[in-house]
Amino acid sequence: MSITIAELKNRNKDSYQLIDIRDAIEISHGAVPDAVMVSAEDIETSSEVDKDKLLVFVL
């Protein structure tokens, strides 16, 4: 499933969590405000990921 920025803005901010899975080089070109930076390999085990929310991934 994909979601546009406009659709994301219409959602309650407490209902989702932004997860940035880009590598360090990509993130150095621009971070996404409020996104949690987690490697794709660590998503399932990271304590920073709130599995009770809709997870929105930044690719």
C-alpha positions in Angstrom: 0.0 0.0 0.0 1.3 3.5 -0.7 0.1 6.8 0.6 0.6 10.3 -0.7 1.9 13.2 1.4 -1.5 14.9 1.1 -3.3 11.7 2.4 -0.8 11.5 5.3 -1.5 15.1 6.3 -5.2 14.3 6.5 -4.5 11.5 9.1 -4.3 12.1 12.8 -0.6 12.3 13.6 -1.0 10.0 16.6 -2.4 7.2 14.3 0.8 6.5 12.4 4.6 6.4 12.8 7.1 7.5 10.1 9.9 5.0 9.7 12.9 6.1 7.6 14.7 3.0 6.3 17.1 4.9 3.9 20.8 4.5 4.4 23.0 7.1 6.1 24.1 8.7 2.9 20.5 9.2 1.7 19.5 10.6 5.1 22.4 13.0 5.0 20.8 14.6 1.9 17.7 15.3 3.9 16.0 13.9 7.0 12.2 13.6 7.3 10.9 15.5 10.3 9.5 13.2 13.0 10.7 10.0 11.3 12.4 7.3 13.3 15.5 6.1 11.5 15.7 2.3 11.6 17.4 -0.1 9.3 15.1 -2.4 7.3 16.8 -5.4 9.1 15.9 -4.1 12.5 12.2 -3.1 12.1 10.8 -6.2 13.7 13.1 -6.0 16.8 13.5 -2.2 17.3 12.0 -0.8 20.4 11.6 2.5 18.6 8.9 1.0 16.3 5.4 1.3 17.6 3.7 -1.8 16.2 0.3 -0.6 17.4 0.3 2.3 14.8 0.2 2.4 11.1 3.8 2.2 10.0 4.6 4.6 7.1 8.0 3.9 5.5 10.2 6.5 3.9 12.1 4.8 1.1 
